[in-house]
Amino acid sequence: MPTNTSRPDSQPLADALQSTRGRTQRVKQALAFFTIGMLSLSIVAPAVLIVYFVTARGLPAMSWEFISAMPRDGMTAGGIFPAIAGSLGLVIVTMVIAMPVGVLGAVYLAEYARQGPLVRAIRIAIMNLAGVPSIVYGLFGMGVFVMVIVPAMIRVLHLDPSQYSRSCLLAGAATLALLVLPMIITTTEEALRQVPQHQRHASLALGATKWQTVRRIVLPNALPGILTGLILAVGRTAGETAPILMTGAVFYLSRLPAAQDALFKPFMALPYHLFAVATQLPDAPEEIQWGTAFVLLGIVLGFNIVAVALRTYLRKKRA
């Protein structure tokens, strides 16, 4: 006769082991979530504190005169309008230069370039350039744009060298464009990779050319991700000091240049102005320092809010 060799208490033991494993998994999961939450808090909390601190100190300095007036009394009084105008112009010109070059470069690398050692080497070089200190870009911009390219442009355009400067808005913007290009290329290429391949294949199967597929299918679907790179680029452009310090930013301007001459004229910028009033002007009131920081933070956040809103709108529209 067959005998039952199973122990009568084996099922309760298995249930107990299963219950223990379940509790262990829940404890590990809770510990992992707690760790991730604390790490996230350690990133978000300093940013919130910085925004709160700058807002609390800088908001009392806000007035129409502070925003719209020229500085006076050695920049210890008056407003910061030239620095605001210079920063906005710098961001606009930088993005006009960097955006088409970065996006088209990413499109070529992701859609047209034959994948191989050369393309991998180019991608590695781009990632390495993203980690180069900004002061190195400033030295490069001074040696190439200020000393060579801008003077050549002044001669070609038959401009009066006594009226126009080699250290100018165009030189600073070109330097910052090189600074943010790796960021734009990397984020754009990643956004292009997120577009499913079957959409490309369907477009090509219907008779569309490669460029028509990229222009009408790939780029519209990748646009929210591309805007992410542009958001980061705008923020870094608005906040950089070292590159513009060597390529065109000045300590003080008595008046703004005419719009048609602004590209080849020196400029004031909020980051350099903040550095100057905080370190070079011991008599400058603290309200000017914190007010300048608040305006700079507001401009950066404003650009980011507009870009995020546009990205959200485009995502909903494509959904």
C-alpha positions in Angstrom: 0.0 0.0 0.0 1.2 3.5 -0.8 2.0 5.5 2.2 1.7 9.3 2.6 5.2 10.5 3.3 4.3 14.2 3.4 4.5 15.8 6.8 1.2 17.1 8.2 2.8 20.4 9.2 4.5 21.2 5.8 1.7 23.4 4.5 1.6 25.7 7.5 5.4 26.0 7.4 5.2 26.9 3.7 2.6 29.5 4.4 4.7 31.0 7.2 7.8 31.1 4.9 5.7 32.8 2.2 4.3 35.3 4.7 7.9 36.1 5.9 9.1 36.6 2.4 6.2 38.9 1.6 6.9 41.0 4.7 10.6 41.2 3.8 9.7 42.3 0.3 7.4 45.0 1.6 10.0 46.3 4.0 12.6 46.4 1.2 10.1 48.2 -1.0 9.3 50.7 1.7 13.0 51.3 2.4 13.7 51.9 -1.3 10.8 54.3 -1.6 11.9 56.2 1.5 15.5 56.4 0.2 14.3 57.7 -3.2 12.0 60.2 -1.5 14.8 61.5 0.7 17.2 61.8 -2.2 14.5 63.7 -4.2 13.9 66.0 -1.2 17.6 66.7 -0.9 17.5 67.9 -4.5 14.2 69.9 -4.3 14.6 71.4 -0.9 17.8 73.5 -1.6 16.2 74.8 -4.8 13.0 75.8 -3.0 15.1 77.5 -0.2 17.1 79.4 -2.8 14.0 80.7 -4.5 12.4 81.6 -1.2 15.5 83.3 0.1 16.1 85.3 -3.1 12.4 86.3 -3.3 12.2 87.4 0.3 15.3 89.6 0.0 14.8 90.8 -3.6 11.1 91.5 -3.8 11.2 94.6 -1.6 13.7 96.2 -4.0 11.3 95.9 -7.0 9.9 99.1 -8.4 9.3 100.5 -11.9 12.4 102.6 -11.5 14.5 99.7 -10.6 13.3 97.8 -13.7 13.3 100.6 -16.2 15.9 103.1 -15.2 19.6 103.4 -16.0 22.1 102.9 -13.2 23.6 106.0 -11.7 26.0 107.1 -8.9 28.5 104.5 -9.9 25.8 101.8 -10.0 24.9 102.4 -6.4 21.5 103.8 -7.3 19.1 103.8 -10.2 17.9 100.8 -12.1 19.2 97.7 -14.0 17.5 98.2 -17.3 20.7 97.9 -19.5 21.5 94.6 -17.8 18.0 93.2 -18.3 18.1 94.2 -22.0 21.5 92.8 -22.5 20.6 89.4 -20.9 17.5 89.1 -23.0 19.3 90.0 -26.2 22.1 87.6 -25.3 19.7 84.7 -24.8 17.8 85.5 -28.0 20.9 85.7 -30.2 22.4 82.6 -28.5 19.4 80.5 -29.2 19.1 81.8 -32.8 22.6 80.5 -33.4 22.5 77.3 -31.3 19.0 76.0 -31.9 19.1 75.3 -35.7 22.7 74.0 -35.5 22.0 71.8 -32.5 18.7 70.4 -33.8 20.0 69.8 -37.4 23.2 68.2 -36.0 21.1 65.8 -33.9 18.9 65.0 -36.8 21.9 64.1 -38.9 23.4 61.9 -36.2 20.2 60.1 -35.4 18.6 59.8 -38.9 21.2 60.1 -41.6 24.7 59.2 -40.3 25.8 55.7 -40.8 26.3 54.2 -37.4 29.9 53.2 -36.8 33.1 54.1 -34.9 33.2 57.6 -36.3 29.7 58.5 -35.2 30.3 56.9 -31.8 33.5 59.0 -31.5 31.5 62.1 -32.3 28.9 61.3 -29.7 31.6 60.7 -27.1 33.2 64.1 -28.0 29.9 65.8 -27.6 29.3 64.3 -24.2 32.8 65.3 -23.1 32.3 68.9 -24.4 29.2 69.1 -22.1 31.5 68.8 -19.1 34.1 71.3 -20.1 34.3 74.3 -17.7 32.7 77.4 -18.9 35.9 79.4 -18.4 37.5 77.3 -21.1 34.7 78.3 -23.5 35.3 81.9 -22.5 39.0 81.6 -23.4 38.2 79.9 -26.7 35.6 82.6 -27.5 38.1 85.4 -26.8 40.8 83.8 -29.0 38.5 82.9 -31.9 35.5 85.2 -32.0 36.9 88.3 -30.3 40.4 88.2 -31.9 39.6 86.7 -35.4 36.0 86.3 -36.5 34.3 89.5 -35.3 37.2 91.8 -36.6 36.9 90.0 -40.0 33.2 90.6 -40.0 33.7 94.3 -39.2 36.1 94.6 -42.2 33.8 92.6 -44.6 30.8 94.7 -43.6 32.8 97.9 -44.0 32.0 99.1 -40.4 34.0 101.7 -38.7 36.4 100.0 -36.2 36.4 103.0 -34.0 32.6 102.8 -33.6 32.2 99.1 -33.2 34.0 96.7 -30.8 35.5 93.2 -31.2 34.2 92.4 -27.7 30.5 92.5 -28.4 27.1 90.8 -28.1 27.7 88.7 -31.1 31.0 87.3 -29.7 29.4 86.5 -26.4 26.4 84.9 -28.0 28.5 82.8 -30.3 30.6 81.6 -27.3 27.5 80.7 -25.3 26.1 78.9 -28.4 29.1 76.6 -28.4 28.6 76.1 -24.6 25.0 74.9 -25.0 25.3 73.0 -28.3 26.3 69.7 -26.6 23.2 69.9 -24.4 20.9 70.6 -27.3 22.4 67.9 -29.5 22.2 65.3 -26.8 18.7 65.9 -25.7 17.4 66.3 -29.2 19.0 63.1 -30.4 17.5 61.3 -27.4 14.0 62.7 -28.2 14.4 61.6 -31.8 15.2 58.0 -30.7 12.0 57.9 -28.7 9.9 58.2 -31.8 8.8 54.6 -32.7 10.5 53.1 -35.8 7.2 51.8 -37.2 6.1 55.4 -37.8 9.1 56.0 -40.0 8.6 52.7 -41.8 4.9 53.5 -42.4 5.8 56.9 -43.8 8.4 55.5 -46.1 6.1 52.7 -47.2 3.5 55.3 -48.3 6.1 56.9 -50.6 7.4 59.7 -48.5 11.1 60.6 -48.8 13.5 60.5 -45.9 13.4 64.2 -45.4 9.6 64.3 -45.6 9.4 61.6 -43.0 11.8 63.4 -40.7 10.1 66.8 -41.2 6.4 65.6 -40.9 6.6 62.6 -38.7 9.8 62.4 -36.6 10.3 66.1 -35.6 6.7 66.8 -34.6 6.6 63.8 -32.4 10.0 64.6 -30.9 9.2 68.3 -30.4 8.3 68.1 -26.6 11.7 66.4 -25.9 13.5 68.9 -28.1 12.0 71.7 -26.0 13.4 70.1 -22.9 16.9 70.6 -24.2 16.1 74.1 -25.2 14.8 74.9 -21.7 18.0 73.7 -20.2 20.0 75.7 -22.7 18.1 78.9 -22.0 18.6 78.5 -18.3 22.3 78.0 -18.7 22.7 80.8 -21.2 21.0 83.3 -18.9 23.1 82.4 -15.9 26.6 82.1 -17.3 29.2 84.7 -16.3 32.7 83.5 -17.2 32.2 83.3 -21.0 30.7 86.7 -21.4 33.2 88.2 -19.0 35.9 87.6 -21.7 33.9 88.2 -24.8 31.8 91.4 -24.4 30.1 92.0 -21.1 31.1 95.4 -19.5 30.9 96.8 -16.0 28.8 99.9 -16.9 27.0 101.5 -19.9 25.8 105.1 -19.8 23.3 104.4 -22.5 22.0 101.5 -24.6 23.3 101.1 -28.2 20.9 101.4 -31.1 19.1 98.2 -32.1 20.9 98.1 -35.5 24.3 98.4 -33.9 23.7 96.2 -30.8 25.4 93.0 -32.3 28.8 94.7 -32.5 28.6 96.7 -29.3 29.5 95.7 -25.7 26.6 94.9 -23.4 25.7 94.6 -19.8 24.2 91.3 -18.5 22.5 90.4 -15.2 25.0 87.7 -14.1 28.0 90.0 -14.5 26.1 93.0 -13.1 25.3 90.9 -10.0 28.9 89.8 -9.7 30.1 93.5 -10.0 27.7 95.0 -7.4 28.3 92.1 -5.0 32.1 92.1 -5.1 33.4 95.3 -6.7 31.1 97.9 -5.1 31.3 97.7 -1.4 29.0 100.8 -1.1 26.2 99.3 -3.2 23.0 98.7 -1.2 22.0 95.2 -0.5 18.7 95.9 -2.1 20.4 96.3 -5.5 22.2 93.0 -5.1 19.2 91.0 -4.1 16.9 92.8 -6.5 19.3 91.9 -9.4 19.4 88.3 -8.3 15.6 88.2 -8.1 15.2 89.7 -11.6 17.7 87.2 -13.0 15.9 84.3 -11.3 12.6 85.6 -12.6 13.8 85.8 -16.2 15.2 82.2 -16.0 12.0 80.9 -14.5 9.9 82.9 -16.9 11.6 81.3 -19.9 11.2 77.9 -18.3 7.6 78.3 -17.5 6.8 79.4 -21.1 8.7 76.5 -22.5 7.1 73.9 -20.2 3.7 75.3 -21.0 4.4 75.0 -24.7 5.8 71.5 -24.3 2.7 70.4 -22.3 0.4 71.9 -24.9 2.2 70.1 -27.8 2.1 66.8 -25.9 -1.7 67.1 -25.4 -2.1 68.1 -29.0 -0.2 65.1 -30.2 -2.1 62.7 -27.8 
